[in-house]
Amino acid sequence: MRRRTLLAATLGTSLGASHLLAAGASASAPKFLLVFLRGGYDAASLLVPSTSSFYYEVRKDIAIAPPSNELSAALPLNQDWSLHPALRESLYPLFKRGELVFVPFAGTDDLSRSHFETQDSMELGQPSNGRKDYGSGFLNRLAGVLSGSAPMAFTDQLPVIFQGSEKVPNTALKALAKPSVDARQSEIIAAMYRGTPLAATVQEGFTLRQEVMRDLAGEMQAASRQAISAKGFELEARRIAKLMRENFNLGFVDVGGWDTHVGQGAATGYLANRFDELGQGLAGFAQEMGSAWKNTTVVVLSEFGRTFRQNGNRGTDHGHGTVMWVLGGGLRGQGIVGEQVAVERASLFQDRDFPVLNDYRAVLGGLFQRQYGLSAAQLARVFPAAKARDLGLL
């Protein structure tokens, strides 16, 4: 029974239970997706301080040109900030519609500049000083305070952010196209548990997987016939939107490949391609959500930013402050929000990085307060010892 128990636990964690399908089905219910960019993306190439002479002085090879009629130039957002041109067709229209805002100088007080330490710290959402509970991520705690939450991690393994007392399923959308366990194998495994206390749990897990695969089959066929891009994140984002629109209301997905120490490029190149893929995916997600988009909020977060100066390999190294993105059909469209300072050498943290002026826990706390109407006590459970900061995003 030890092997059977292990299998059942795996199925229960990765597939969930069928009762979750009904919980998040309402298009009018608030929905939240967190997109985590693992690797610490270069925020100064995304949100360009295009009026800063210091920016162009220290980024001779990787700076994005200020707004002009050239296609390689940054896209104007306000008097101080511009957007990477790779997002011209995907996210720039959302910004102009008031469905995308940015929070610069954001992040955490973690100073390790370690990918793993800072990612874990952010996903836990606990105070940096004192003992940490590594089995309690902040999205799991959020699921615990919400009524009728239907969470799903769109990942290979359950991430730290969703670990905790609430039962949260996870599934990798790419794997659904070719499941590792086919129908025959599913029946063999289910037969192992018939007549045992675990029979119902195993059957519910396989039922959910079959329903998800059936829902995605039509979309996958349409992808090949209706010219939906096969680029990794867009296809996955559209699948996530389909599932969140009908089945789930609290989601998480992570996207890797942002550690650009060497040859990151400028208006074109490696980083520009990553922005293009991410932008197309987020725009596709918004489109696929349909009428539910007006009740949906998406936050894009990374563990840290990168050094403000380019390094000797025309890339950037591990930094500190970053830029958070907030998207949604119900945003107030304020553009660039949060506390800000002029981008110059004197404002850098330790003479190398963007400073953190907007704590990510405070920003998310204010957002959750608006979206879900959480009380102070509920917010304290999600983000202990953090004071929510309402930026008026919703």
Phi, psi and chi 1 to 4 in degrees:
 res  aa     phi    psi   chi1   chi2   chi3   chi4
   1 MET       -  -17.2  -75.8  -60.2  -65.5      -
   2 ARG   -63.2  -41.9  -76.4 -163.2  -62.5  -90.3
   3 ARG   -67.1  -41.2  174.8  174.2  170.2   77.7
   4 ARG   -64.0  -41.3  -68.5 -178.1  178.8 -178.7
   5 THR   -62.7  -40.7  -58.2      -      -      -
   6 LEU   -62.9  -45.0  175.9   61.5      -      -
   7 LEU   -61.3  -44.1  -79.1  169.7      -      -
   8 ALA   -64.8  -39.2      -      -      -      -
   9 ALA   -63.8  -39.5      -      -      -      -
  10 THR   -64.5  -45.4  -58.5      -      -      -
  11 LEU   -63.2  -41.7  -71.1  167.0      -      -
  12 GLY   -64.9  -36.2      -      -      -      -
  13 THR   -76.3  -42.9  -59.5      -      -      -
  14 SER   -84.8  -23.4   62.4      -      -      -
  15 LEU  -112.6  -26.1  -60.9  176.8      -      -
  16 GLY    80.4 -161.2      -      -      -      -
  17 ALA  -125.2  153.1      -      -      -      -
  18 SER   -67.5  -19.7   58.3      -      -      -
  19 HIS   -66.4  -16.8   74.1  -87.8      -      -
  20 LEU   -69.3  -23.5  -70.1  173.3      -      -
  21 LEU   -62.1  -33.2  -68.2  172.2      -      -
  22 ALA   -83.9  -24.9      -      -      -      -
  23 ALA   -66.5  -39.4      -      -      -      -
  24 GLY  -105.9   19.8      -      -      -      -
  25 ALA   -75.6  -24.6      -      -      -      -
  26 SER   -68.6  126.8  172.0      -      -      -
  27 ALA   -68.2  -21.9      -      -      -      -
  28 SER   -86.4  -10.7   62.1      -      -      -
  29 ALA   -74.4  141.6      -      -      -      -
  30 PRO   -60.1  138.7  -21.2   33.1      -      -
  31 LYS  -129.4  143.3  -61.9  177.0 -173.5  -67.6
  32 PHE  -136.7  132.1  178.3   81.6      -      -
  33 LEU  -126.6  129.6  174.8   68.8      -      -
  34 LEU  -105.1  123.8 -178.0   64.4      -      -
  35 VAL  -107.0  114.3 -179.7      -      -      -
  36 PHE  -102.5  121.1 -159.3  103.2      -      -
  37 LEU   -92.2  102.6  -53.5 -175.2      -      -
  38 ARG   -83.1  128.5  -62.9 -162.5 -173.9  -83.3
  39 GLY   125.3  -11.7      -      -      -      -
  40 GLY    73.0   85.4      -      -      -      -
  41 TYR   -76.2  158.4   83.3   98.1      -      -
  42 ASP   -81.1   94.4 -178.9   31.2      -      -
  43 ALA   -65.6  -26.7      -      -      -      -
  44 ALA   -75.8   -9.8      -      -      -      -
  45 SER   -93.6  -24.8  -75.8      -      -      -
  46 LEU   -78.5  -62.0  172.7   90.4      -      -
  47 LEU  -100.0  100.4 -169.0   62.4      -      -
  48 VAL   -89.2  123.2 -178.9      -      -      -
  49 PRO   -78.1   74.0   29.6  -33.2      -      -
  50 SER   -72.6   -7.2   48.4      -      -      -
  51 THR  -101.0    4.9   59.0      -      -      -
  52 SER   -92.2  113.9  169.0      -      -      -
  53 SER   -67.0  -29.9   59.3      -      -      -
  54 PHE   -62.8  -38.3 -178.4   60.7      -      -
  55 TYR   -57.2  -46.9  171.6   80.2      -      -
  56 TYR   -75.6  -25.2  -67.9  100.0      -      -
  57 GLU   -68.8  -40.1  175.8 -173.1  -22.4      -
  58 VAL  -102.1    2.4  -60.7      -      -      -
  59 ARG  -129.9   55.0  -71.4 -172.0  162.7 -137.5
  60 LYS   -60.7  -30.9  -64.5 -174.7 -178.6  -58.9
  61 ASP  -101.5  -19.5  -60.1  -58.7      -      -
  62 ILE  -121.8    3.1   64.2  172.0      -      -
  63 ALA   -69.0  150.2      -      -      -      -
  64 ILE   -95.7  127.5  -50.4  -59.6      -      -
  65 ALA   -60.5  145.8      -      -      -      -
  66 PRO   -63.5  162.5   22.1  -32.0      -      -
  67 PRO   -55.0  136.5  -28.0   36.4      -      -
  68 SER  -161.5 -169.4   71.1      -      -      -
  69 ASN   -81.0   -5.6  -67.6  -31.6      -      -
  70 GLU   -75.6  140.4  -62.9  -65.7  -34.4      -
  71 LEU   -65.8  -22.5  -68.1  177.3      -      -
  72 SER   -86.2   -2.5   60.1      -      -      -
  73 ALA   -84.5  157.7      -      -      -      -
  74 ALA   -66.6  157.5      -      -      -      -
  75 LEU   -97.8  125.5  -52.2  167.3      -      -
  76 PRO   -67.5  134.7   25.4  -34.0      -      -
  77 LEU  -113.0  -50.2  -59.5 -179.5      -      -
  78 ASN  -151.1 -164.1   64.9   14.9      -      -
  79 GLN   -69.0  -17.6   67.2  -86.4   18.7      -
  80 ASP  -113.1  -27.4  -62.7  -45.7      -      -
  81 TRP  -123.3  149.5  -59.2   99.4      -      -
  82 SER  -136.8  170.4  -56.3      -      -      -
  83 LEU  -116.7  146.3 -173.4   65.7      -      -
  84 HIS   -57.4  134.8 -165.2  -71.3      -      -
  85 PRO   -64.7  -16.5   22.7  -33.7      -      -
  86 ALA   -64.7  -16.5      -      -      -      -
  87 LEU  -100.8   15.1  -58.8  170.9      -      -
  88 ARG   -57.2  -47.6 -178.5 -174.2  -55.0  -85.5
  89 GLU   -89.3  -19.7  -57.3  -61.2  -31.9      -
  90 SER   -99.1  -63.8   57.3      -      -      -
  91 LEU  -100.3  -21.3  -65.2 -171.2      -      -
  92 TYR   -59.3  -41.0 -164.2   43.1      -      -
  93 PRO   -61.1  -36.8  -25.7   36.3      -      -
  94 LEU   -64.8  -39.2  -90.3   70.9      -      -
  95 PHE   -61.8  -44.7 -179.3   87.0      -      -
  96 LYS   -69.0  -23.4  -68.4 -167.0  -73.0 -172.9
  97 ARG   -85.5   -2.4  -67.8 -159.1  -58.6  -93.6
  98 GLY    80.4   23.3      -      -      -      -
  99 GLU  -108.8   13.1  -62.7  178.4    2.8      -
 100 LEU  -148.5  127.6  167.5   63.1      -      -
 101 VAL  -130.8  158.8  -57.7      -      -      -
 102 PHE  -122.5  145.7  -64.2  101.5      -      -
 103 VAL  -119.8   95.3 -174.1      -      -      -
 104 PRO   -75.7  171.3   28.7  -33.4      -      -
 105 PHE    53.0   42.8  -52.9  107.4      -      -
 106 ALA  -107.8  164.9      -      -      -      -
 107 GLY   146.3 -151.4      -      -      -      -
 108 THR  -124.5  164.6  172.3      -      -      -
 109 ASP   -85.1    4.3   58.4    0.9      -      -
 110 ASP   -65.3  127.1 -174.3  -63.0      -      -
 111 LEU  -112.9   14.5  -64.0  178.3      -      -
 112 SER   -69.9  -26.6   68.0      -      -      -
 113 ARG    54.7   24.8  -67.0 -167.4  175.9   88.4
 114 SER   -99.5  129.9  160.2      -      -      -
 115 HIS   -54.3  -52.1  -67.8  -57.0      -      -
 116 PHE   -69.3  -45.2  -55.2  111.7      -      -
 117 GLU   -63.6  -44.0  -71.7 -174.1   33.1      -
 118 THR   -72.8  -38.2  -46.6      -      -      -
 119 GLN   -60.2  -48.6  -73.7  173.7   18.0      -
 120 ASP   -59.6  -44.3  -75.0   -8.9      -      -
 121 SER   -59.9  -44.4  174.9      -      -      -
 122 MET   -68.5  -41.1  -64.8 -168.7   85.9      -
 123 GLU   -68.1  -32.9  -69.5 -176.0   65.8      -
 124 LEU   -70.5  -37.5  -68.3  172.6      -      -
 125 GLY    65.4   29.5      -      -      -      -
 126 GLN  -107.3  161.7  -59.8  168.2   23.7      -
 127 PRO   -55.9  143.1  -22.8   32.8      -      -
 128 SER   -71.6  -28.0   57.9      -      -      -
 129 ASN   -96.0  142.5   55.8  -17.2      -      -
 130 GLY    99.3  178.0      -      -      -      -
 131 ARG   -74.5  137.5 -179.0 -179.5  176.7  -84.8
 132 LYS  -102.9  143.6  -77.0 -173.7  169.3   60.9
 133 ASP   -98.8  101.0  179.4   -1.8      -      -
 134 TYR   -75.3    0.3  -74.7   90.4      -      -
 135 GLY  -105.6   21.2      -      -      -      -
 136 SER  -141.2   95.8  177.9      -      -      -
 137 GLY   -88.1  155.5      -      -      -      -
 138 PHE   -72.5  -26.8   77.5   78.4      -      -
 139 LEU   -73.0  -29.5  -80.0 -171.8      -      -
 140 ASN   -65.7  -42.2 -171.2  -73.6      -      -
 141 ARG   -67.1  -35.6  -61.2 -166.5  -62.4  -87.1
 142 LEU   -62.9  -44.1  176.9   62.9      -      -
 143 ALA   -58.4  -32.7      -      -      -      -
 144 GLY   -71.2  -27.4      -      -      -      -
 145 VAL   -95.4  -12.1  -57.3      -      -      -
 146 LEU   -87.0  143.2  -64.8  179.3      -      -
 147 SER   -86.3  126.0  175.3      -      -      -
 148 GLY    71.6   31.8      -      -      -      -
 149 SER   -71.1  143.0   67.0      -      -      -
 150 ALA  -130.4   83.6      -      -      -      -
 151 PRO   -84.6  156.1   31.0  -33.4      -      -
 152 MET  -154.9  131.2  171.4   64.2   87.8      -
 153 ALA   -98.5  119.2      -      -      -      -
 154 PHE   -90.4   66.4  -59.9   98.3      -      -
 155 THR  -143.1  161.2   53.3      -      -      -
 156 ASP   -64.1  -41.1  -69.6  -38.6      -      -
 157 GLN  -127.3  157.2  -62.4  178.5  -20.9      -
 158 LEU   -66.4  119.6 -170.1   66.5      -      -
 159 PRO   -75.3  163.6   29.1  -35.4      -      -
 160 VAL   -55.8  -38.6  170.0      -      -      -
 161 ILE   -61.2  -24.4 -159.4  168.4      -      -
 162 PHE  -108.8    7.4 -102.1  139.1      -      -
 163 GLN   -82.7  143.6  -67.5 -178.7   14.0      -
 164 GLY   153.9 -161.3      -      -      -      -
 165 SER   -74.5  -24.8   58.9      -      -      -
 166 GLU   -79.5  139.5  -62.4  -63.7  -46.7      -
 167 LYS   -79.3  118.9  -66.8 -177.5  178.8  179.5
 168 VAL  -125.2  123.5  179.1      -      -      -
 169 PRO   -80.5  160.7   30.1  -33.3      -      -
 170 ASN  -139.6  148.4   68.4  -76.1      -      -
 171 THR  -154.6  138.5 -174.9      -      -      -
 172 ALA   -90.1  118.9      -      -      -      -
 173 LEU   -62.9  -34.3  -88.6  -65.6      -      -
 174 LYS   -64.5  -34.5  -67.8  178.5 -178.8  177.9
 175 ALA   -71.7  -20.2      -      -      -      -
 176 LEU   -69.4  -23.0  -70.1  174.2      -      -
 177 ALA   -66.8  -30.3      -      -      -      -
 178 LYS  -141.6   85.8 -173.6  176.6 -179.1 -179.1
 179 PRO   -62.9  145.3   23.9  -34.0      -      -
 180 SER   -74.8  -21.1   57.5      -      -      -
 181 VAL  -117.7  111.9  179.9      -      -      -
 182 ASP   -84.7 -178.5   59.3   27.5      -      -
 183 ALA   -61.3  -41.4      -      -      -      -
 184 ARG   -63.9  -44.8 -177.8 -174.4   65.0   82.6
 185 GLN   -66.0  -35.3  -67.3  168.1  -35.6      -
 186 SER   -60.7  -42.5  -62.1      -      -      -
 187 GLU   -66.6  -38.6  175.6   56.4   29.0      -
 188 ILE   -62.9  -45.2  -67.9  173.4      -      -
 189 ILE   -65.4  -43.7  -65.9  172.9      -      -
 190 ALA   -60.5  -37.5      -      -      -      -
 191 ALA   -64.0  -29.9      -      -      -      -
 192 MET   -62.1  -27.7  -67.3  170.9   58.0      -
 193 TYR  -103.9   -5.3  -65.7   95.3      -      -
 194 ARG   -59.1  133.3  -69.9 -167.4 -175.8  115.9
 195 GLY    84.8    4.5      -      -      -      -
 196 THR  -113.6  163.8   74.5      -      -      -
 197 PRO   -62.9  -16.9  -23.7   34.6      -      -
 198 LEU   -92.1   -1.3  -63.7  171.6      -      -
 199 ALA   -58.3  -46.7      -      -      -      -
 200 ALA   -65.7  -40.1      -      -      -      -
 201 THR   -62.9  -45.1  -60.0      -      -      -
 202 VAL   -63.3  -45.0  172.9      -      -      -
 203 GLN   -63.6  -39.7 -170.6   57.3   51.1      -
 204 GLU   -63.2  -39.4  -75.5  179.9   -7.3      -
 205 GLY   -61.9  -46.9      -      -      -      -
 206 PHE   -67.2  -34.9  -77.7  126.4      -      -
 207 THR   -62.6  -44.6  -62.3      -      -      -
 208 LEU   -61.5  -43.9  174.8   57.4      -      -
 209 ARG   -61.0  -42.7 -170.5 -178.8 -170.5   93.2
 210 GLN   -63.7  -40.4  -70.1  167.3    1.5      -
 211 GLU   -67.1  -41.0  -69.6 -176.3   16.8      -
 212 VAL   -63.5  -44.2  169.5      -      -      -
 213 MET   -64.5  -38.3  -69.6  178.9   63.5      -
 214 ARG   -65.5  -41.0 -176.8  166.0   57.0 -111.4
 215 ASP   -62.6  -38.0  -73.6  -15.5      -      -
 216 LEU   -80.7  -19.2  -69.3  179.0      -      -
 217 ALA   -59.8  -46.3      -      -      -      -
 218 GLY   -64.6  -40.7      -      -      -      -
 219 GLU   -65.2  -38.1 -174.8  -88.3  -23.5      -
 220 MET   -67.2  -36.5  -68.5  174.8   68.3      -
 221 GLN   -67.0  -41.4  -68.6  177.3    2.3      -
 222 ALA   -63.2  -31.7      -      -      -      -
 223 ALA   -60.6  -36.9      -      -      -      -
 224 SER   -82.6  -23.8   60.8      -      -      -
 225 ARG  -100.0  -22.8  -63.8  177.7 -177.1  174.8
 226 GLN  -112.0   21.3  -59.9  176.2   17.0      -
 227 ALA    60.5   31.1      -      -      -      -
 228 ILE   -70.3  131.1  -67.8  176.4      -      -
 229 SER   -59.7  141.6  171.4      -      -      -
 230 ALA   -90.8    1.9      -      -      -      -
 231 LYS   -58.7  136.4  -76.7 -172.5  176.0 -178.5
 232 GLY   -39.1  -60.6      -      -      -      -
 233 PHE   -75.9  -32.3 -174.4   65.0      -      -
 234 GLU   -63.0  -45.9 -179.2  178.7   -1.0      -
 235 LEU   -63.1  -42.5 -177.5   56.4      -      -
 236 GLU   -66.2  -40.3 -175.1  163.2  -18.4      -
 237 ALA   -64.1  -38.0      -      -      -      -
 238 ARG   -67.6  -37.3  -73.0 -177.6  176.8  -87.6
 239 ARG   -64.4  -43.4  -69.7  171.0  174.4  171.1
 240 ILE   -60.1  -43.3  -68.7  170.8      -      -
 241 ALA   -61.3  -41.7      -      -      -      -
 242 LYS   -60.8  -42.5 -178.1  173.7  178.0   62.5
 243 LEU   -72.1  -39.7  -66.9  175.2      -      -
 244 MET   -72.1  -32.7  -70.4 -163.8   66.7      -
 245 ARG   -62.3  -35.2 -171.8 -178.3   68.9 -137.4
 246 GLU  -110.5  -24.6  -60.2  173.3    0.6      -
 247 ASN  -127.5  -34.4  -57.3  -39.1      -      -
 248 PHE  -127.5  153.2  -55.2  102.6      -      -
 249 ASN  -125.8    2.3   55.3   26.0      -      -
 250 LEU  -143.2  112.5 -175.3   59.7      -      -
 251 GLY  -132.2  162.8      -      -      -      -
 252 PHE  -145.0  137.4  173.1   87.4      -      -
 253 VAL  -145.0  145.0   63.5      -      -      -
 254 ASP  -117.4  149.2   47.5   10.0      -      -
 255 VAL  -129.3  123.0 -177.8      -      -      -
 256 GLY   -97.4  179.3      -      -      -      -
 257 GLY    96.8   27.0      -      -      -      -
 258 TRP  -109.3    9.5  -58.6   95.5      -      -
 259 ASP   -89.9   82.5 -162.3   17.2      -      -
 260 THR   -97.3   72.3   52.6      -      -      -
 261 HIS   -75.7  -27.1  -71.7  -78.0      -      -
 262 VAL  -131.6  133.4  177.7      -      -      -
 263 GLY    50.8   52.2      -      -      -      -
 264 GLN   -75.7  -19.9   72.1  176.5   42.6      -
 265 GLY    85.5 -178.8      -      -      -      -
 266 ALA  -127.2 -107.7      -      -      -      -
 267 ALA   -69.0  -25.4      -      -      -      -
 268 THR  -129.0  168.4   60.0      -      -      -
 269 GLY   115.1 -164.7      -      -      -      -
 270 TYR   -59.5  -53.6  176.4   81.3      -      -
 271 LEU   -65.3  -38.6 -175.3   59.3      -      -
 272 ALA   -59.8  -40.2      -      -      -      -
 273 ASN   -64.4  -38.8  -67.7  -21.4      -      -
 274 ARG   -65.5  -42.8  -62.4  -63.3  -64.1  159.5
 275 PHE   -61.5  -39.9  -77.2  147.6      -      -
 276 ASP   -62.4  -47.4  178.4   45.3      -      -
 277 GLU   -62.0  -44.6  -70.2 -176.7    4.9      -
 278 LEU   -64.8  -44.2 -176.8   65.8      -      -
 279 GLY   -61.4  -44.5      -      -      -      -
 280 GLN   -62.1  -38.3  -65.6  -66.7  -19.6      -
 281 GLY   -65.7  -45.1      -      -      -      -
 282 LEU   -66.9  -39.6  -67.4  171.8      -      -
 283 ALA   -65.1  -39.3      -      -      -      -
 284 GLY   -65.0  -38.3      -      -      -      -
 285 PHE   -60.9  -47.9  177.2   89.0      -      -
 286 ALA   -59.4  -43.1      -      -      -      -
 287 GLN   -64.9  -43.2 -177.9 -175.9   56.8      -
 288 GLU   -69.8  -24.1 -158.7   72.7   34.5      -
 289 MET   -69.3  -20.9  -72.4  -60.6  -68.3      -
 290 GLY    60.4 -135.0      -      -      -      -
 291 SER   -66.1  -20.9   61.7      -      -      -
 292 ALA   -72.2  -13.2      -      -      -      -
 293 TRP   -59.9  -34.2  177.9 -120.8      -      -
 294 LYS   -66.8  -16.7   66.0  179.9 -179.9  -66.4
 295 ASN  -111.2   13.7  -58.4  -53.0      -      -
 296 THR  -112.3  139.3  -60.1      -      -      -
 297 THR  -124.4  134.8  -54.6      -      -      -
 298 VAL  -120.9  131.2  177.7      -      -      -
 299 VAL  -118.3  131.1  169.0      -      -      -
 300 VAL  -106.1  125.9  179.9      -      -      -
 301 LEU  -137.3  148.2 -173.6   63.5      -      -
 302 SER  -136.3  158.7 -167.3      -      -      -
 303 GLU   -67.4  -31.7   65.6  -97.2   34.1      -
 304 PHE  -164.7  171.7   44.7   62.1      -      -
 305 GLY   -89.2 -156.9      -      -      -      -
 306 ARG  -131.8  169.1  -54.4 -167.6   72.7   80.0
 307 THR   -57.0  140.8   49.5      -      -      -
 308 PHE   -69.9  -34.9 -166.2   72.8      -      -
 309 ARG   -84.9  145.5  -62.9  174.7  178.5   83.3
 310 GLN   -72.1  154.5   71.1  177.1   58.7      -
 311 ASN   -93.7 -173.5   61.7   25.1      -      -
 312 GLY   -72.5   -8.1      -      -      -      -
 313 ASN  -107.3   21.1  -65.3  -46.4      -      -
 314 ARG    57.0   37.3  -60.7 -171.5  177.4 -172.7
 315 GLY  -133.9 -161.6      -      -      -      -
 316 THR  -138.5  155.9   48.9      -      -      -
 317 ASP  -109.4  179.9  -60.9  -42.1      -      -
 318 HIS   -61.3  132.6  -61.7  179.1      -      -
 319 GLY  -121.9 -142.6      -      -      -      -
 320 HIS  -136.4  -88.3 -171.6   45.0      -      -
 321 GLY   -64.6  149.2      -      -      -      -
 322 THR  -136.6 -167.3 -176.5      -      -      -
 323 VAL  -126.1  125.1  174.7      -      -      -
 324 MET   -88.6  145.2  -65.2  174.5   63.2      -
 325 TRP  -111.7  142.0  -40.1   10.9      -      -
 326 VAL  -130.2  124.5 -175.8      -      -      -
 327 LEU  -123.5  153.7  -55.6   87.8      -      -
 328 GLY   165.6  153.1      -      -      -      -
 329 GLY   -75.3  -12.5      -      -      -      -
 330 GLY  -107.5   12.4      -      -      -      -
 331 LEU   -69.9  157.6  -64.3 -171.3      -      -
 332 ARG   -85.4   -7.8  -66.9 -173.6  172.4 -174.6
 333 GLY    67.8   50.6      -      -      -      -
 334 GLN   -90.3   -0.8  -65.1  177.1  -45.7      -
 335 GLY    82.1  -96.8      -      -      -      -
 336 ILE  -116.1  118.0  -44.6  -62.8      -      -
 337 VAL  -125.1  169.2  -58.8      -      -      -
 338 GLY    93.0  174.4      -      -      -      -
 339 GLU   -69.7  137.4 -174.4  175.9  -13.9      -
 340 GLN  -140.1  158.4  -58.7  170.4   46.6      -
 341 VAL  -135.2  162.7  -67.6      -      -      -
 342 ALA   -64.1  141.1      -      -      -      -
 343 VAL   -87.6  102.0  177.3      -      -      -
 344 GLU  -152.2  171.3   52.7 -167.7   21.9      -
 345 ARG   -58.1  -39.3  179.7  172.3 -177.6  175.2
 346 ALA   -65.0  -22.8      -      -      -      -
 347 SER   -92.9   -4.6   64.9      -      -      -
 348 LEU   -69.6  148.9  -66.2 -175.3      -      -
 349 PHE   -84.5  123.9  175.1   73.5      -      -
 350 GLN    53.4   31.1  -64.2 -178.4  -11.8      -
 351 ASP    58.6   30.2 -166.1   32.7      -      -
 352 ARG  -148.1  -28.5   54.7  173.8  -78.6  159.3
 353 ASP  -129.7  164.1  -48.8  -44.6      -      -
 354 PHE   -61.4  138.7  -87.7  148.2      -      -
 355 PRO   -76.7  161.5   30.4  -35.9      -      -
 356 VAL   -98.8  109.7  171.7      -      -      -
 357 LEU  -108.7  -17.4  -53.2  177.5      -      -
 358 ASN  -125.4  100.5  -58.3  -70.9      -      -
 359 ASP   -64.9  130.4 -178.4   85.2      -      -
 360 TYR   -60.7  -33.2   82.1  104.1      -      -
 361 ARG   -68.0  -39.3  -60.3 -161.9  -51.7  155.6
 362 ALA   -65.6  -42.5      -      -      -      -
 363 VAL   -64.8  -47.8  174.0      -      -      -
 364 LEU   -65.0  -38.0  -73.1  173.8      -      -
 365 GLY   -59.5  -44.9      -      -      -      -
 366 GLY   -63.3  -37.6      -      -      -      -
 367 LEU   -66.2  -45.9 -170.7   63.0      -      -
 368 PHE   -64.1  -35.6  -65.7  156.9      -      -
 369 GLN   -61.1  -43.4 -169.6  174.5   42.0      -
 370 ARG   -69.3  -47.7  -75.7  -91.3 -174.4  171.0
 371 GLN   -70.6  -38.7 -176.1  163.0    9.5      -
 372 TYR  -112.4   -5.9  -59.8  112.3      -      -
 373 GLY    64.8   36.8      -      -      -      -
 374 LEU   -69.8  145.3  -61.5 -174.7      -      -
 375 SER   -79.0  169.4   66.6      -      -      -
 376 ALA   -60.7  -37.8      -      -      -      -
 377 ALA   -66.8  -40.1      -      -      -      -
 378 GLN   -66.5  -41.6  -70.2  172.5  -42.7      -
 379 LEU   -63.3  -35.2  -75.8  170.0      -      -
 380 ALA   -66.6  -29.0      -      -      -      -
 381 ARG   -72.3  -38.3  -74.0 -178.0   56.9 -169.7
 382 VAL   -72.4  -48.1  178.4      -      -      -
 383 PHE  -127.4   85.4  -68.7  120.0      -      -
 384 PRO   -58.7  137.9  -19.7   31.2      -      -
 385 ALA    62.5   20.4      -      -      -      -
 386 ALA  -114.4  142.6      -      -      -      -
 387 LYS  -100.7  119.2 -176.3  177.8 -179.9 -179.4
 388 ALA   -62.1  141.3      -      -      -      -
 389 ARG  -121.0  111.1 -175.3  177.0 -177.7 -172.4
 390 ASP   -83.6  109.4 -174.7    0.4      -      -
 391 LEU   -91.6    7.2  -63.4  178.5      -      -
 392 GLY    66.1   33.2      -      -      -      -
 393 LEU   -74.4  -28.1  -61.0  177.6      -      -
 394 LEU  -118.8      -  -65.9  174.0      -      -
